[in-house]
């Protein structure tokens, strides 16, 4: 089963499960999870092939949805579910295929569509980093700066570096092989009829007006909110606004 981190205790409010995006981890969501856990139990997970969760050859959204459903059954769900990017697609698949495990759904800056901009360059870049002789994470910065095209992503990637073992906590071979699946979205003949929030960054191009018909077909109770100053990494770029929006929506739809 997936590795998870628990925040807070059960209350009279529904518990919340958070699924991170590609190259992320449960720890990436620690600050948001801790803040939201003042009124509810929050569980963050390492998705398969990430963090401390099992490494598998297969990495489809059907796989990831099954993993999340397994966690929710073990945790006596249903839970509300929040997913970002790849985790958002996994959360949507979960809600469509295992709706009995999901109360409400929050999808952060992703749509149920196929994207053209592959992330394979980061698989190749991380594989190219020399990890020998490192004593601390910051030692890797100089080795990464000429390989990663966005310097802001380097601290994010470093959170998945196991310095003592000299290895990434990412199954880069499996993620690279599965990149077409990760960039796509499965064809599912179902709809999720519970309240759903699509929360996107105003500076991001991941959720476009032309995506709305497909979103509404699958999620007829979808509502849309943008954080104007944030991009794709909206929970990291505007954490207070992100937390406040999620909290307010959960309160209003409760």
C-alpha positions in Angstrom: 0.0 0.0 0.0 1.1 3.6 -0.5 3.2 5.3 2.1 1.2 8.0 3.9 1.6 10.8 6.4 -1.2 11.6 8.8 -2.0 15.1 10.1 -4.5 15.8 12.9 -7.2 13.6 14.2 -10.7 12.7 13.1 -13.3 15.3 13.8 -17.0 15.9 12.8 -15.6 17.2 9.4 -14.8 14.7 6.6 -11.2 13.7 6.4 -9.1 14.9 3.4 -6.7 12.8 1.3 -4.1 14.8 -0.7 -2.4 13.3 -3.9 0.7 15.0 -5.1 1.8 15.6 -8.7 4.6 14.1 -10.9 8.0 14.1 -9.1 6.4 15.2 -5.9 5.8 13.5 -2.5 3.6 13.5 0.5 6.1 15.8 2.3 5.7 18.5 -0.4 2.2 19.0 1.0 3.1 19.1 4.7 2.5 22.8 5.3 -0.9 22.9 3.6 -1.9 19.6 5.2 -0.9 20.8 8.7 -2.9 24.0 8.4 -6.0 22.2 7.1 -5.7 19.6 9.9 -6.9 22.2 12.5 -10.5 21.2 11.6 -10.2 17.7 10.1 -7.9 14.8 9.7 -5.6 15.1 6.6 -3.7 12.3 5.0 -1.0 12.9 2.3 0.3 10.0 0.3 3.4 9.2 -1.8 2.1 8.0 -5.1 3.5 4.8 -6.6 7.0 5.2 -7.9 7.5 8.2 -5.7 8.9 8.8 -2.2 8.6 5.8 0.1 5.8 4.1 -1.8 6.4 0.8 -3.8 8.1 1.0 -7.2 6.0 -0.7 -9.9 6.6 -1.2 -13.6 3.1 0.1 -14.5 2.1 3.7 -13.8 -1.3 4.3 -15.3 -4.2 6.4 -13.9 -6.1 3.1 -13.3 -3.2 1.9 -11.2 -3.0 5.1 -9.3 -6.8 5.3 -8.7 -6.7 1.7 -7.4 -3.8 2.6 -5.0 -5.8 5.6 -3.6 -9.0 3.5 -3.2 -7.0 0.9 -1.3 -5.7 3.6 1.1 -9.3 5.0 1.6 -10.7 1.6 2.3 -8.0 0.9 4.8 -8.6 4.4 6.4 -12.4 3.8 6.7 -13.3 6.3 4.0 -15.0 7.9 2.2 -12.7 11.0 2.3 -12.8 14.3 0.5 -9.9 14.1 -2.0 -7.6 16.8 -3.3 -5.1 16.1 -6.2 -2.6 18.3 -8.0 -1.5 17.8 -11.6 -0.8 14.1 -12.0 -2.4 13.6 -8.6 -5.4 15.5 -9.8 -5.8 13.2 -12.8 -5.5 10.2 -10.4 -8.1 11.8 -8.1 -10.5 12.3 -11.0 -10.0 8.7 -12.1 -10.6 7.6 -8.5 -13.8 9.6 -8.2 -15.1 8.2 -11.6 -14.2 4.6 -10.9 -14.6 4.4 -7.1 -17.2 7.1 -6.3 -18.2 5.3 -3.1 -14.8 6.3 -1.6 -15.0 10.0 -2.4 -17.1 12.7 -0.8 -16.0 15.8 -2.5 -13.3 16.4 -5.1 -10.7 19.2 -5.5 -8.7 19.2 -8.7 -5.7 21.5 -8.6 -4.5 22.9 -12.0 -5.2 20.0 -14.3 -8.0 18.9 -16.6 -9.2 15.4 -17.7 -7.5 15.8 -21.1 -4.4 14.8 -22.9 -1.5 17.3 -22.9 1.2 17.7 -25.4 4.0 19.1 -23.3 5.8 16.0 -22.0 7.8 16.1 -18.8 10.3 13.5 -20.0 13.1 16.1 -20.1 13.2 16.1 -16.3 13.5 12.3 -16.2 16.5 12.6 -18.4 17.9 15.5 -16.4 17.6 13.7 -13.1 19.2 10.6 -14.5 22.1 12.7 -15.6 22.9 14.2 -12.2 26.1 12.8 -10.6 25.0 11.8 -7.1 28.3 10.4 -5.9 30.0 11.9 -2.9 27.1 14.1 -1.7 27.0 15.1 2.0 23.9 17.2 1.9 21.1 18.1 -0.5 22.5 21.5 -1.2 25.7 19.9 -2.6 23.6 18.8 -5.6 22.6 22.3 -6.6 25.7 23.1 -8.7 25.4 19.7 -10.4 21.8 20.3 -11.4 21.8 24.0 -12.5 22.9 23.2 -16.0 20.5 20.3 -16.4 17.2 21.8 -15.1 15.8 24.5 -17.3 13.8 26.1 -14.5 15.9 27.0 -11.5 12.8 27.2 -9.3 12.3 23.5 -9.7 15.7 22.5 -8.3 14.6 22.8 -4.6 11.5 20.8 -5.5 13.4 18.0 -7.0 15.9 17.9 -4.2 13.1 17.0 -1.8 13.1 13.6 -3.5 16.9 13.0 -3.1 18.1 10.4 -0.7 21.5 11.8 0.1 22.8 9.0 2.3 22.0 6.4 -0.4 23.0 8.6 -3.3 19.8 7.9 -5.2 16.5 9.5 -6.2 13.3 8.5 -4.4 11.7 8.4 -7.8 11.4 5.4 -10.2 12.7 7.4 -13.1 12.7 4.4 -15.5 9.0 3.6 -14.9 8.0 7.3 -15.0 9.9 7.8 -18.2 8.3 4.7 -19.8 4.8 5.8 -18.6 5.1 9.4 -19.8 2.4 9.0 -22.5 0.0 7.6 -20.0 0.8 10.4 -17.5 0.2 13.1 -20.1 -3.0 11.5 -21.2 -6.3 10.7 -19.5 -8.3 7.4 -19.6 -11.6 7.1 -21.4 -14.1 6.5 -18.7 -17.9 6.1 -19.3 -19.0 7.5 -16.0 -19.7 10.8 -14.1 -19.0 11.9 -10.6 -22.1 13.7 -9.3 -20.7 15.1 -6.0 -19.4 18.7 -5.6 -16.1 19.2 -7.4 -13.8 22.2 -7.4 -11.4 22.9 -10.2 -8.8 25.3 -8.7 -6.3 26.6 -11.1 -3.5 29.2 -11.3 -4.3 32.4 -13.2 -0.8 32.3 -14.8 -1.1 28.6 -15.8 -2.3 27.3 -19.1 -3.2 23.8 -17.9 -7.0 24.5 -17.5 -8.4 26.2 -20.6 -12.0 27.4 -21.4 -12.1 24.7 -24.1 -11.7 22.0 -21.5 -14.8 23.0 -19.7 -17.3 20.9 -21.7 -15.4 17.7 -21.0 -15.0 18.7 -17.3 -18.7 19.3 -17.0 -19.6 16.0 -18.8 -17.6 14.0 -16.3 -18.2 16.3 -13.3 -21.6 18.0 -13.7 -21.3 19.8 -10.3 -17.9 21.3 -11.2 -17.2 24.8 -10.1 -14.1 26.8 -11.2 -11.9 29.2 -9.2 -8.6 30.8 -10.2 -5.8 32.2 -8.0 -4.7 35.2 -10.2 -1.1 35.4 -9.1 -0.3 31.7 -9.2 1.0 29.4 -11.9 0.9 25.6 -12.1 2.5 25.1 -8.7 -0.3 27.2 -7.1 -0.1 25.5 -3.7 3.6 26.5 -3.4 3.4 29.9 -5.1 0.3 31.1 -3.2 0.0 28.8 -0.2 -2.2 31.1 1.9 -4.6 31.8 -0.9 -4.7 28.1 -1.8 -5.4 27.0 1.7 -8.1 29.7 2.3 -9.9 28.8 -1.0 -9.9 25.1 -0.2 -11.0 25.7 3.4 -13.8 28.1 2.3 -15.1 25.7 -0.4 -15.2 22.8 2.0 -17.1 24.8 4.6 -19.6 26.1 2.0 -20.3 22.7 0.4 -20.4 21.0 3.8 
